[in-house]
């Protein structure tokens, strides 16, 4: 209802009077730009027509003997019983038909003129450096570009590092006194709502990281008073006088076609300007087809008397059908001229998720004699301390999924990060981050299994839906090196305000009767609102009992979650089971949360079960994390890419034959299919070496200075 009132207010031609004055739509033009008054401007004087003032005289109808009864049988309009002749009804319908046809033509013309102006790169009112005050009261110098209806903010004039876009149609402008040098002014929403657009000029979803900026206002500082006055005049022009740009666009539209420019920035600006505010709580995405529909739905029947008359006539049903077809053709014409819809990736909910048994049972396995003989042949070729990254392992110890897929196990409780982003206190935030970190360990495979070693260039994509915030957490990973094996991943949920980027170098060491799989690397968790970054490390997996005894897998090592900005740090130790330990001593974990050198709390428990926290300030002990059956039911639903839309190097498609063979228990077939993939990779490596070429990552780029990997398209992720 709120949206309907909004469109009726902006686009209806009928005033709310009892006897509305109708104006010929051919003599109207409308200011559709942002921020300007939504008025109707008559271009030339027209003849006024009263909606209910059609002369209904008997003399106008020729009298015949057969028509006497027809004229005596009158059509009455409502309670006033005003008599209307059939000829008058037909004339009114024909007049209304012509008016609506001309109205649609004028509407299309106005829309074309509007987007012609927006796609013209010369339509830039002003561009210069301005200092902007952040939420933390510090100033940042940013490049600002003012266009009709929008203010684009960049880190540099090259427009490659977009920070944000302000929608001026919802803003007020005021000069702000200041003790410092320069000239201050403020853009703000009068109802204290967001002034930011949800996408950038090129469709960016994530802006460049700067200090956090306020959501409902921005305070600017120009270098001098003269510069500041220029900005005030320019902003006033953009806010109040945007009809000038429309007149300019109308002139330019006559000289060239709307499709003459294919610049991506113009397309991005076009998409941006489809975002309009329909309420103080949300942004409504409106494309040109929806705009056309709303025009027809709200304008065609805005007069109640019109609707009643149309419902009384059976012939009008045919007219409405024809009008709908015309509307659809108008919409398709505008769609074809102004936009090309991009097809997004199709994600399907993963209904089944495999869990191993709880406790120690899923971490032990008795190897059959046949498989033991295979292991013995393999291990005779190894020496203690040897790296196993180049060793081809038998398929019976493989978990039927890629390591890139396994790394996504940490995000089934990503809603804990959404909650952490809302925490105002840094201590509460790091505790919530620690809960999320522990939530990634309790899911175990059935038995002791190792995931596939990813092929160079292999990728994996998935996402999780957050029902509480109506958002998605997106995950994408790529194998960027095979020797040594390096896996890189990026996780993003811009709506909830967090993203994670990390790289893992997988190493494995053989120690005779045991081996360890080391995950050398780190992940960096960033909260967009607070600007806090948490650097996270991983434990290693230790497998013992390879040659004799029961084969057992455990987690070990010390890990940290460190935030330099808040000076909070969490330390955890995953403990291996001691030689004489009982069943309760497996999967033990202990740790502490520190602020600088001060220990605030200690933790103790099991990483696959209950973990307790002891607050050292008040001495209280509470359950910090416990993956009960209720918690497991709260796991977010993971969605994976539709198989038909996957590329040949996406994990599920790449390993499909190996996975199918393992599922059928055909280890010989699985080994053959695995060998085919590995041989293709070796052949490609030989060709690169012979041609002197180097493989390049498709999704990530490497910063040689910091030795960090970054996702190339992080600004496009939602």
C-alpha angles and dihedrals in degrees: 000000000000092000091047092053090048095055093041089054094049103037110022116114093198120085118217094253125123092240103033120204110234119213125198105255090214087070096050137089127182134211104232097169123117119267097009124116111271097234134151114236118200108217094195133008114270138190114270117232126195113222096223100029103093109139109245105193125162090219090067091065115070111237118229130164090254094049099055095091091045093055092045090053099074132195109236123204111216124293096337090064091216108175118235125190122224089241091056091050092052093047091051092050092050091048091049090048092054093045093052093047091052090044092057091049092051090046093053091047092052091048092051091049091050097052092042088062093046094051093051108101090207091067097095115129098191141342127188146124117286132176113234125198115229132211090268091057094250124125127238126190110229137169112249125198118191118206129166106294098354140070113207118203123201137172092231137012090254088082091221096111104057115190104179148315126238118210103219096194089079096042138096123206127219137166113244124209116231138180093215127083119274131037126295130203134167134221112198144160109246091219094046094249130137118292095188129105117230095230138038129241091270095040096272115167098187121046126213112280114259134145110305113275127208117262102217102037145014129209115211131194123200122201094245140010092252091054090047092051089051090054091048091052092046093049091047088052091051092045101043111016105044090128086079089066091048092055088050090050092050089057092048093047090063091058100051146014121268091236096058094104123062096174110145091221090060091050090049092050089048090054091046093055091057087074110093131167113249097167140006092255106050147023117239118213109220123181125190094265091054090046091055091048093051091050091055097041096049102033103039093061103024092117112073094207090055091053092049093050092048092050091053093057119076092195090061090071089069090046092052090051092052090046091052090054090051089050092052091050090049090051094049090049092053091044091052094048102041110028146019114208114230117219114232129213116279113231122193124202113250104231098185126056122179119224129185121222119285121251127016097326096082091049096059131066136176111223117221119240092249093053091043090058090052090050091049092053089050097045093050087070093055134081128207111274093022119143112243098199092105095042117106106227124208115260096237090077093049124109105221097245138068125265087241088060093047092055088064091067089091095068105060086098096041087132085080087065089050088056091045090055089059094052113108095196117073092213092056089046096055090048090054090048089052091052090052090049092054091047091070097065109056094075108089133179121244103270127339105320136161121211122235118281102245120245117241107273093017114146137193130195134186141140142205127222118226107209094188095057098023090233139121132232109212124205127192128171137178136188102235098175134026101189101058094020109234122177120193127193140180126200123188141177105167095175092058091039110244140102135178130203124181147153129212127200106200115213130173130195129196118217103176105262094020142037135197130216108210122200102205111188143057144246125224117214115197127191108207097205099051098027091228118152122202117198110208131192131195136233123238128245117238123197121189136174095055097141102021136007127027114322108242133180124206140164121242144168140066121287133184138205106200130183112188095187097056094030091230120137134182120202123193132181121202106206126211117225111267119238094252097032124126130227092280092059095065120099092012120167135185134176150140142230116228138189104205103312095335115103109221101176142000129217132207136170141075125314092224094043142019120352120190128204124208115202105214093200097062099014095235122146122206139166105269100182134000123167096214123168089265091054091049090054089056092061110128116250112253120221122203131197116272106263093232090056096049119108120237091258097052112114101243093048095040095053098033096115094046091048092048092051093048090049090054092047092243101140093171092057091044091053091050094050091046090051091052091056093046092048092051089053092050090049092051090049091052091051092051090050093048093047093044092236128137127219115243128203116252098208109021139049128208125232103210092193096058095022088231130137120224131194109247096215102037091128089062097054119103 
